[in-house]
Amino acid sequence: MKRTGERVLTAAGGFNPTWQRHVAAYALADGFLPPGRLLDVGCGIGHSYHLLDPRETVGLDISPDALEGQQRETVVADMRELPFEDGEFAAVLSVQSMEHVPDPERVVAEVARVLEPGGTAMFVTPNRLTLGRPDEIIDPYHFREFDHAELKEVCEEYFPQVEIHGLFGSPRYMEIVLEERAKLDRLLAKDPLRLRRLVPIRTKQWLYDAVLLRNREKPDPRAAAIEVSDFFLADTDLPEALDVCAVCRRAAA
């Protein structure tokens, strides 16, 4: 698949920190999700579903190319219209996916529908307060971003029990993040009138991909050193989290 800012496809070069952050979300989710059949919503290329073993996982994505070659059951579908019966799964996991649709409430509603009574879902999504700008979506592949309170509010519409956690990075990971934020600051300073709002979305995506590939193609020893162990979950300082994570439980029958 073509490398873009839409999906995590490789751990090569400067892409490794983002890759490890996604893998860490799967590794950390394992302790929250019950045994049984699990739906991996917006799974992309399925780089980390093995971390959920021995559960039977089903990968779902809107892209057939992303699902090609995965050694498990996969389904091509829109996460807002899940092609499954009510109560079909013991668990559902959504990592960095709900922000890619304009109406994520439909995703949460569908996930609640396909969960069995007493089942658990986990949504992991970038924290809008730390990702780009709190008042502006910079990533042109995102439609809606959340802070911890907003994510909890959406989930509580469909689940009686919602816990919010934050995913945080080690000092060496945050060093890279802070450098990227400084680069973003310098870039956005060239557009003080925010004329970028008038640029068509396809053009924004092309520009975003061009900058991303230019910045991450070069070998970077610091980026290569990042591992899954550089990430952890915490329940404090949630406005400073990299990602916000909602653990949602359906009522038992």
N, C-alpha and C positions, 0 to 999 in steps of 0.2 A: 504494500500500500504506500501511497505517497505520504511523506512526512509533512504534517501540518500542525498547527496549534490546536486542532480539534481533538486529536487522540494521542495517547501515549503508545508509541510503537517500538521504541528502542531504548536501550540503556547506553548506547554509544556516545562518546564525547561528552559534551555539556548537557546532554539529555538525561544523564544518569541520576542526578538528584531528584528530578520529577518522577522518573521511573521508580526509584526506591521509595518515594513518598506514597505512590499508589500501591506498591507491594506492601508497604507497612500497614496501610489501611485494611488490607485483607488479613494480614497476620494478626492485627489487633482486634479485628471483628470476630475472629474465631472464638474468643472467650465469651462473647455475648450471645452467640447464636446457638439454638438447641440442635440436637441431632435430628436427622430426618432429611427429607427432600428439600433442597434449597434452590431458589430462583435468583440468578445473578443478573440483575437488571442493568442494561446499558453496559454490558461486559466488555465491549471492544474486542481486542484480540485474545482475551482470556489468559493473560500472562500469569495470573496468580491463583487460579481456582484450586490448584493442587494443595494450597495452604488450608483449604476448607475440608480436606479429607478427614475421615472417611465418609463424609456426607455425599449423597448423590446430588450433583449440581446440574442445573440446566442454565445454559447461557443464552441470553436474549439481547439482541441488538438490531438496530434498523438497517445495518450495513451487512449484506451477504459476504462481502470481501473480508470484513473483520472476523467473521465467524468461520471462515474457511480453514479447514485443517485442525480444528479443535477436537480433541479426543474425548468428547462427551456429547450429550444431547444438546443441540442448539436450535434456536427458533428465531427466524427473521420477523420482527414485529416492532410496532411503535409501543414504547413503554407506557403510553397513555391509554392503550387499548390492548391489554394483555389477553392473549388467546387461550385462557385457561379457565377451568371451572372454579366456582367459589370454594375456598378452603382447600386448595390443592397442595399447598406447600406448608411445611413446618417453619420455614424461615425464608426471608427475602433480604438480599443485600444490594444496595445501590451505591456505588463508589464513583464520585465525580461524574454524575450523569444527569441528575434532575435539573441542574442549571442550564442544560442545553435545550430545554423546551420552554415556550412562553407561558405555559400553564402547568407548572409543577404540581399544583393541587390535584390535578387529574392523575398524576403518577402516584401520589400518596394514597388517593382513594382506591386506585386499582390494586396497589400493593395490599392494602387492608382487606380488600375483597378476596384476593386469592390466598390469604393466610388462613390456616386452620385456627379454630378457637384455641386461645392460649399461645399462639405462635408469636414469633418475634421478627421484626424488621429493623434494619439499620440503614440509615441514610448518611452518607459522608459527602459533604459539599464544601467548596472553598468559602472561607470567611470573607465576606465582602469588605469588612473593616480593614483587612490586612492584605488582600489580594492585589488590588490596583488602586482605586480611589473609592472612599466610602460613598460618595455621591455620584459616581459615574462607573459604568461597566466598560472597562478597557478591552477585555477579551472579546473580540467580535463573534466568537462562537458561543458566547453565553447570552441567554435571554434574561435571566433573573438570578440574582445572587442574594445570599442570606447572611445575617449575623445570627448569633446563637438564639436570641429571643424570637426572631422572625421564624427561624426553622421550627422552634418549639411550638409556636402558635399555629403554623400550618399543620404540623403533625397531630396536635391535640384536637383538631377538627375531626379526626378519624380514628384516633387511638385513645383509650382511657388512661394509659400510663406511658409517659414519655420522659426519658432521661437524656440530658444533653451533656456531652463531653467535648473537649477540645483536643485536636491533634497538634502537638508542638514539635519543634525541631531542636537539635543540639546546637551548641554555639558554632561549630564549624559549618553546619548547614545554614544557620541564620546569617553567617558572614556572607555567604553567596547570595542569599535572599536580599540582604540589605544593599549589596552592590547592584543587584538588578533593579531594586526600587530607585536607587540613585540615578541609574541610566534612564529609567522611566521619567523621573522628575526632569531631567535635562531635556528629554525629548518633548514632553508635554509643555515645557516652558517656551518652546518655539511656536506654540499655538495658544497664546494667552486669551484670544477671543473664542476659543473652543470651536473653531470652524470645522473641526473634525466631525462634529455632529451632522454636518451636511453631506459627508462622504457616503456613497452607497455602501451597503453592507458587504457586497462581494469585493469591492475595492479595498475596504478595511481588512478583510480576511487575507487578501493577497499581500498587502503591506505588512500585516502582522506576521504572516508566515515568512516573508522575506527577511524581516528583522530577526525573527526567532532562529531561523536556519543560519544566518550570518553569525549570530552571537554564540550559537551552541555547536557549530560544526567543528571548531578547533578543539584539539585535545586540551584538557584541563585537569591536572593532577588532583586539585582540590575536589572537583566534581566527581572524578573517578573514585575518590576515597569514600564517598557517602555510601552508607549501608542502611539496611532496614533498622538496625539498632540505633540510628540517629533520630528516631521518631518515637514519641510516647504520647499516651493519653493522660489528661488531667481534667479535674472538675473546677479548677480555679483559674482566674485571669482569662476567662473565655473571650473577652473582646480582643485579646492578643493572640488567640489561636490561629494557626495556619488554616486548618479546616475545622468545621463544626460537625459534630456527629450526633445524630438522634437515634437512640435505641427505643423502639416503640413496641409495646406488647398489646396484643389483642386480648380482650376479655375471654376467660375460659367459658366453655359452654355451661 
